[in-house]
């Protein structure tokens, strides 16, 4: 999160710098007006978002080292089209309402089903950190004061399936598999859109007498798109996950993660494990870009869930039934 915020602040600096350069350059007043209006709108929206996220990350840095996780129940409600509220009730009966920050749909589904959270805070500014059991990624919320609106509870979108059901029928796992399978295509499409934006900027600037400004903007777009495009290529290993989930019902097998696994800043890294098949045969398994959630689940339980019965020399989907966790295993 902190790295992403840094990238956003750098992007804002580049945009403001480009707009300033357009102002001092020998270009028409119309081009300058369009540039400044566009940048101003983007900057206003981005700063509002960044300050909110920055406030939460700073609060997280303060709360986690000093606080203690407290078990609680969470009731979600849709307070507006893009506003999700959460009523948190602790074991001692204390209750408070939070305005949540960017909760992914699949985590929202998990919370609607389980209603269980662990909470730290709120701090003096109302910031709160929460996690759902089974997931490492923290959720954010800010204390909501004033009169509560009529409740519009968030209910589960799909029936809860157990391990005996086909893995592909697990709404949460299958949804995460689709998201991961499309990660490369989405990132490459975003990189392409950034380049197209640069080409449009060049064309407009050329039309209104500012080719150097347009060329500079195109160069910035290309420089920003290249790492996005290259960074998306390793994610292609996730593409077969939806198909692999169709292998059958969940199979739980004894497993041990090799201890040399070290995650990157996003919680992923190539890993390996030893899995004992139903026949009793131990098999070495490669885990490309496996998530820390799956790794820690395996370490904590000594088991790993496979979609279908894994066979040596094949690929399988692994995960945890009922949670947005799914990765690839190569036997």
C-alpha positions as CSV (number, residue, x, y, z in Angstrom):
1,X,0.0,0.0,0.0
2,X,2.8,2.5,0.9
3,X,4.6,1.8,-2.4
4,X,1.4,2.4,-4.3
5,X,0.8,5.6,-2.5
6,X,4.3,6.8,-3.4
7,X,3.7,6.0,-7.0
8,X,0.5,8.0,-7.0
9,X,2.2,11.0,-5.4
10,X,5.0,10.8,-8.1
11,X,2.3,10.7,-10.8
12,X,0.7,13.8,-9.4
13,X,4.0,15.6,-9.4
14,X,4.6,14.6,-13.0
15,X,1.1,15.8,-14.1
16,X,1.5,19.2,-12.3
17,X,5.0,19.5,-13.8
18,X,3.6,18.8,-17.3
19,X,0.8,21.3,-16.8
20,X,3.3,23.9,-15.6
21,X,5.5,23.2,-18.7
22,X,2.5,23.7,-20.9
23,X,1.8,27.0,-19.3
24,X,5.3,28.4,-19.9
25,X,5.7,26.8,-23.3
26,X,4.7,28.6,-26.5
27,X,1.3,26.9,-26.9
28,X,-2.2,28.3,-27.4
29,X,-4.3,29.4,-24.4
30,X,-6.9,26.8,-25.3
31,X,-4.3,23.9,-24.9
32,X,-3.2,25.4,-21.6
33,X,-6.8,25.7,-20.4
34,X,-7.6,22.1,-21.3
35,X,-4.4,20.8,-19.7
36,X,-5.0,22.7,-16.4
37,X,-8.7,21.9,-16.1
38,X,-7.9,18.1,-16.7
39,X,-5.0,18.1,-14.3
40,X,-7.0,20.0,-11.6
41,X,-9.9,17.6,-11.7
42,X,-7.6,14.6,-11.5
43,X,-5.5,16.1,-8.8
44,X,-8.6,17.0,-6.7
45,X,-10.0,13.5,-6.9
46,X,-6.6,11.8,-6.4
47,X,-5.6,13.9,-3.4
48,X,-8.9,13.2,-1.7
49,X,-8.3,9.4,-2.2
50,X,-4.7,9.6,-1.3
51,X,-5.2,11.5,1.9
52,X,-7.8,9.0,3.0
53,X,-5.6,6.0,2.3
54,X,-2.5,7.8,3.7
55,X,-4.4,8.5,6.9
56,X,-5.4,4.9,7.2
57,X,-1.9,3.5,6.5
58,X,-0.3,5.9,9.1
59,X,-3.0,4.8,11.6
60,X,-2.2,1.2,10.8
61,X,1.5,1.9,11.6
62,X,0.5,3.2,15.0
63,X,-2.2,0.8,15.9
64,X,-0.7,-2.6,15.0
65,X,2.5,-2.4,17.1
66,X,0.6,-1.1,20.1
67,X,-2.8,-2.6,19.9
68,X,-4.2,-6.1,20.6
69,X,-6.5,-7.9,18.2
70,X,-10.0,-8.2,19.7
71,X,-12.6,-10.6,18.3
72,X,-15.9,-9.1,17.2
73,X,-18.9,-9.6,14.9
74,X,-19.5,-7.5,11.8
75,X,-22.8,-6.5,10.2
76,X,-22.4,-5.0,6.7
77,X,-24.9,-2.7,5.2
78,X,-25.1,-0.8,1.9
79,X,-25.5,2.8,2.9
80,X,-25.2,4.1,-0.7
81,X,-24.2,3.0,-4.2
82,X,-20.5,3.1,-3.3
83,X,-20.7,3.3,0.5
84,X,-20.4,0.3,2.7
85,X,-21.0,0.6,6.4
86,X,-20.1,-1.9,9.1
87,X,-21.5,-2.3,12.6
88,X,-18.9,-3.9,14.8
89,X,-19.9,-5.5,18.1
90,X,-17.2,-6.7,20.4
91,X,-17.5,-9.6,22.9
92,X,-18.1,-7.2,25.8
93,X,-21.0,-5.7,24.0
94,X,-19.4,-2.4,22.8
95,X,-20.7,-1.4,19.4
96,X,-19.5,1.1,16.8
97,X,-20.1,1.9,13.2
98,X,-17.4,2.2,10.5
99,X,-17.4,3.5,7.0
100,X,-15.3,0.9,5.2
101,X,-12.5,1.7,2.7
102,X,-12.5,-0.1,-0.6
103,X,-13.6,-3.6,0.5
104,X,-13.2,-6.1,-2.4
105,X,-16.4,-7.9,-3.3
106,X,-15.2,-11.4,-2.5
107,X,-14.0,-10.3,1.0
108,X,-17.4,-8.7,1.4
109,X,-19.0,-12.1,0.6
110,X,-16.8,-13.8,3.2
111,X,-17.9,-11.2,5.9
112,X,-21.6,-11.5,4.9
113,X,-21.3,-15.3,5.5
114,X,-19.1,-15.5,8.6
115,X,-19.6,-12.1,10.2
116,X,-16.4,-12.6,12.1
117,X,-13.6,-10.0,12.3
118,X,-10.6,-9.1,14.5
119,X,-10.3,-5.4,15.2
120,X,-7.7,-2.9,16.5
121,X,-8.8,0.6,17.3
122,X,-10.5,3.0,16.7
123,X,-7.7,5.6,17.4
124,X,-8.2,9.2,18.3
125,X,-9.0,10.0,14.7
126,X,-11.5,7.2,14.3
127,X,-9.3,5.0,12.1
128,X,-9.7,1.2,12.6
129,X,-7.9,-1.8,11.3
130,X,-9.7,-5.1,10.8
131,X,-8.9,-8.6,9.5
132,X,-11.2,-11.5,8.6
133,X,-10.1,-14.9,9.9
134,X,-8.1,-16.8,7.2
135,X,-6.9,-13.7,5.3
136,X,-3.8,-11.6,6.0
137,X,-4.8,-8.4,4.2
138,X,-6.1,-5.8,6.6
139,X,-9.3,-3.9,6.0
140,X,-9.8,-0.3,6.9
141,X,-12.6,1.7,8.3
142,X,-13.3,5.1,9.9
143,X,-15.6,5.7,12.8
144,X,-19.0,7.0,11.6
145,X,-20.6,9.6,13.9
146,X,-24.1,11.0,13.8
147,X,-27.5,9.4,13.2
148,X,-27.5,5.9,11.6
149,X,-29.4,5.4,8.4
150,X,-32.0,2.6,7.9
151,X,-30.2,-0.7,7.7
152,X,-29.8,-2.3,4.2
153,X,-28.0,-5.5,5.2
154,X,-25.5,-7.1,2.8
155,X,-26.5,-10.7,2.4
156,X,-24.5,-13.6,0.8
157,X,-24.7,-13.6,-3.0
158,X,-24.5,-17.3,-3.4
159,X,-25.1,-20.5,-1.4
160,X,-22.3,-21.7,0.8
161,X,-20.8,-24.9,-0.6
162,X,-18.8,-27.4,1.4
163,X,-15.6,-29.4,0.6
164,X,-17.8,-32.2,-0.8
165,X,-19.1,-30.0,-3.6
166,X,-17.2,-29.4,-6.8
167,X,-14.5,-26.9,-6.3
168,X,-15.7,-24.9,-9.3
169,X,-19.0,-24.4,-7.6
170,X,-17.4,-22.5,-4.7
171,X,-18.5,-19.0,-5.5
172,X,-15.7,-17.3,-3.6
173,X,-12.8,-19.5,-4.8
174,X,-14.1,-19.5,-8.4
175,X,-14.4,-15.7,-8.3
176,X,-10.8,-15.3,-7.1
177,X,-9.7,-17.8,-9.8
178,X,-11.3,-15.6,-12.5
179,X,-9.7,-12.5,-11.1
180,X,-6.3,-14.1,-11.1
181,X,-6.7,-15.6,-14.5
182,X,-7.4,-12.2,-16.0
183,X,-4.6,-10.4,-14.2
184,X,-2.2,-10.4,-17.1
185,X,-4.8,-9.3,-19.6
186,X,-6.0,-6.5,-17.4
187,X,-2.5,-5.2,-16.7
188,X,-1.5,-5.3,-20.4
189,X,-4.7,-3.6,-21.4
190,X,-4.0,-0.9,-18.8
191,X,-0.5,-0.5,-20.2
192,X,-1.9,-0.2,-23.7
193,X,-4.4,2.4,-22.6
194,X,-1.6,4.5,-21.1
195,X,0.3,4.4,-24.4
196,X,-2.9,5.3,-26.3
197,X,-3.5,8.2,-24.0
198,X,0.1,9.4,-24.7
199,X,-0.6,9.2,-28.5
200,X,-3.8,11.2,-28.1
201,X,-1.9,13.8,-26.1
202,X,0.7,14.0,-28.8
203,X,-2.0,14.4,-31.5
204,X,-3.8,17.1,-29.6
205,X,-0.6,19.0,-28.8
206,X,0.6,18.7,-32.4
207,X,-2.8,20.1,-33.6
208,X,-2.6,23.1,-31.3
209,X,1.0,23.9,-31.9
210,X,2.8,22.2,-29.0
211,X,4.5,19.1,-30.5
212,X,7.3,19.1,-27.9
213,X,4.9,19.0,-25.0
214,X,3.0,16.2,-26.7
215,X,6.2,14.2,-27.3
216,X,7.2,14.6,-23.7
217,X,3.8,13.4,-22.5
218,X,4.0,10.4,-24.9
219,X,7.5,9.6,-23.6
220,X,6.2,9.7,-20.0
221,X,3.3,7.4,-20.9
222,X,5.6,4.9,-22.6
223,X,8.1,4.9,-19.7
224,X,5.2,4.2,-17.3
225,X,3.6,1.5,-19.5
226,X,6.7,-0.6,-20.1
227,X,7.2,-1.8,-16.4
228,X,3.4,-2.4,-16.2
229,X,3.6,-4.6,-19.3
230,X,6.7,-6.5,-18.2
231,X,5.4,-6.9,-14.6
232,X,2.2,-8.6,-15.9
233,X,4.0,-11.4,-17.8
234,X,4.8,-13.6,-14.7
235,X,1.1,-13.5,-13.7
236,X,0.2,-15.6,-16.8
237,X,0.8,-18.7,-14.6
238,X,-2.6,-18.1,-13.1
239,X,-4.5,-18.2,-16.4
240,X,-5.5,-22.0,-16.1
241,X,-6.9,-21.7,-12.6
242,X,-10.6,-21.6,-13.5
243,X,-10.2,-24.7,-15.7
244,X,-8.2,-26.5,-13.0
245,X,-11.0,-25.9,-10.5
246,X,-13.2,-28.1,-12.6
247,X,-11.2,-31.2,-11.7
248,X,-13.6,-32.3,-9.1
249,X,-14.4,-31.9,-5.4
250,X,-11.9,-30.7,-2.8
251,X,-9.2,-33.2,-1.7
252,X,-7.3,-32.4,1.5
253,X,-3.8,-33.9,1.7
254,X,-0.9,-33.7,4.2
255,X,1.6,-31.1,3.1
256,X,4.7,-29.2,4.3
257,X,5.9,-25.9,2.8
258,X,9.7,-25.7,2.3
259,X,11.0,-23.2,4.8
260,X,13.0,-21.1,2.2
261,X,9.8,-19.4,1.0
262,X,10.0,-15.6,1.3
263,X,7.1,-13.4,0.0
264,X,7.5,-10.2,-1.9
265,X,5.8,-6.9,-0.9
266,X,2.5,-8.1,-2.2
267,X,2.6,-11.4,-0.3
268,X,3.5,-13.7,-3.3
269,X,6.6,-15.6,-4.2
270,X,7.6,-18.9,-6.0
271,X,7.6,-21.7,-3.5
272,X,7.7,-25.5,-3.1
273,X,6.2,-28.1,-0.8
274,X,6.1,-31.8,-0.1
275,X,2.6,-33.4,-0.4
276,X,1.6,-36.9,0.5
277,X,-0.8,-38.4,-2.1
278,X,-3.7,-40.6,-1.1
279,X,-1.5,-43.6,-2.0
280,X,1.0,-42.5,0.7
281,X,3.6,-41.4,-1.9
282,X,5.4,-38.1,-1.1
283,X,5.6,-35.8,-4.0
284,X,7.6,-32.6,-4.5
285,X,5.3,-29.8,-5.6
286,X,6.2,-26.4,-7.2
287,X,4.1,-23.5,-6.2
288,X,4.6,-20.6,-8.6
289,X,3.6,-17.2,-7.2
290,X,1.9,-18.8,-4.2
291,X,0.2,-16.4,-1.8
292,X,1.2,-16.0,1.9
293,X,-2.4,-17.0,2.9
294,X,-2.2,-20.4,1.3
295,X,1.4,-20.9,2.6
296,X,0.4,-19.9,6.2
297,X,-2.7,-22.0,6.1
298,X,-0.6,-25.0,5.1
299,X,1.9,-24.3,7.8
300,X,-0.8,-23.9,10.4
301,X,-2.8,-27.0,9.5
302,X,-0.2,-29.3,7.9
303,X,-2.6,-29.8,5.0
304,X,-3.3,-28.5,1.5
305,X,-6.6,-28.5,-0.4
306,X,-6.6,-29.6,-4.0
307,X,-9.3,-29.3,-6.6
308,X,-9.8,-33.0,-7.6
309,X,-7.2,-35.7,-6.9
310,X,-3.7,-34.5,-7.9
311,X,-1.5,-36.7,-10.1
312,X,2.3,-36.6,-10.5
313,X,3.2,-34.7,-13.6
314,X,0.1,-32.6,-13.7
315,X,-1.1,-29.1,-12.6
316,X,-3.7,-28.6,-9.9
317,X,-5.5,-25.7,-8.3
318,X,-5.1,-25.4,-4.6
319,X,-6.9,-23.1,-2.2
320,X,-9.1,-23.0,0.9
321,X,-12.8,-23.7,0.5
322,X,-15.0,-20.7,1.2
323,X,-12.2,-18.2,1.0
324,X,-10.8,-16.1,-1.9
325,X,-7.7,-18.2,-1.9
326,X,-6.5,-20.1,-5.0
327,X,-3.1,-20.8,-6.4
328,X,-1.3,-23.2,-8.8
329,X,0.5,-26.4,-7.9
330,X,2.8,-28.3,-10.3
331,X,3.4,-31.9,-9.3
